[in-house]
Amino acid sequence: MSVFEGKSVLVLGGSRGIGAAIVRRFASEGAKVLFTYLSSPGDAEVLAAETGSEALRADSGDRDTLIALIGSLGPLDVLVVNSGILGAGDPLDMPPNDIDRLFRINIHAPYHAAVAAARNMPDGGRIIFIGSANADRMPMSGLAAYSASKSALKGMSKGLARDFGARGITVNVVQPGPTDTDMNPAKGPLKEVMHGFMAIRRHATSAEISGLVVYLAGPEAGIITGAAYNIDGGFAA
Ligand SMILES: NC(=O)c1ccc[n+]([C@@H]2O[C@H](COP(=O)([O-])OP(=O)(O)OC[C@H]3O[C@@H](n4cnc5c(N)ncnc54)[C@H](OP(=O)(O)O)[C@@H]3O)[C@@H](O)[C@H]2O)c1
């Protein structure tokens, strides 16, 4: 029997890419998986049917909806905050409202979701943020807001690890490098540039990222907290 049998897992932003791989992996390990989506109801419906998970429409950029949703779900053993947006461009041209929305989705949502989940989380629960290796290395222009948002998760996980540690709840960040998804296709125009920053010159697969998430959610990782793990082919090395 898998260690996740009977465990309740919520993945924010699970309809596509890395989030969908995380949903698949937990479902295959016997967990009861719920995931949120926003703009991809078709993908969400197919994934839910394929994995036996439940899809819930909720905008991670809407704080109050997110807090109310999480409060209504009952105790969660594992929360994974994967929803994130990129937003690249010249900072002099980027509309302030777009930057604020990026911060709401990439920073505010992880914080409020983690606190809302922790209210009912059993002792030994797990909170995992999907950050980015760009928190540790930002070798390209046009991504300052994005890298700032991912760096914020490192401080957030350290602080929340202290807040919830007495209950055995761990809080960690998984920081992917280039990973083959709609956000960053392995065959995209920037692939040579990105691979040039890496020791292992290829995109990761979403399944590789989900493996680290599942490890951090499992019993062998009970002493790991307040940590950030690059899984990036040496992008930040
Ligand atoms: N791919 C990479 O190279 C890479 C590298 C480092 C870090 N990351 C991080 O990994 C995470 C996943 O990235 P990805 O590459 O899988 O991206 P993706 O292919 O663009 O998928 C993003 C997922 O997040 C969901 N999402 C986005 N905004 C949302 C919102 N406001 N509310 C609810 N769900 C929302 C999307 O759902 P809908 O389509 O239903 O809206 C989708 O399921 C992100 O946090 C990203 O920053 C990715």
The ligand as an ORCA input file, in Angstrom:
! r2SCAN-3c Opt
* xyz 0 1
  N       8.228     25.402    -17.128
  C       9.334     25.917    -16.596
  O      10.410     25.971    -17.250
  C       9.336     26.382    -15.167
  C      10.582     26.665    -14.587
  C      10.623     27.107    -13.275
  C       9.460     27.241    -12.546
  N       8.265     26.958    -13.131
  C       7.072     27.141    -12.302
  O       6.317     25.950    -12.273
  C       4.929     26.251    -12.129
  C       4.162     25.568    -13.245
  O       4.672     26.008    -14.480
  P       4.326     25.311    -15.874
  O       5.533     25.439    -16.697
  O       3.683     23.994    -15.667
  O       3.268     26.404    -16.407
  P       2.052     26.272    -17.423
  O       2.335     25.210    -18.409
  O       1.781     27.656    -17.889
  O       0.848     25.801    -16.450
  C       0.453     26.680    -15.429
  C      -0.604     26.017    -14.576
  O      -0.963     26.944    -13.540
  C      -2.359     27.215    -13.633
  N      -2.630     28.608    -13.311
  C      -1.993     29.720    -13.783
  N      -2.553     30.825    -13.287
  C      -3.564     30.411    -12.480
  C      -4.515     31.081    -11.680
  N      -4.558     32.424    -11.616
  N      -5.398     30.349    -10.978
  C      -5.383     28.995    -11.034
  N      -4.516     28.300    -11.786
  C      -3.620     29.005    -12.500
  C      -2.745     26.908    -15.060
  O      -4.122     26.594    -15.089
  P      -5.134     27.123    -16.248
  O      -4.468     26.854    -17.570
  O      -6.374     26.301    -16.014
  O      -5.358     28.577    -15.992
  C      -1.846     25.698    -15.355
  O      -2.439     24.513    -14.843
  C       4.820     27.769    -12.131
  O       4.747     28.246    -10.821
  C       6.117     28.208    -12.808
  O       6.503     29.504    -12.413
  C       8.184     26.538    -14.417
*
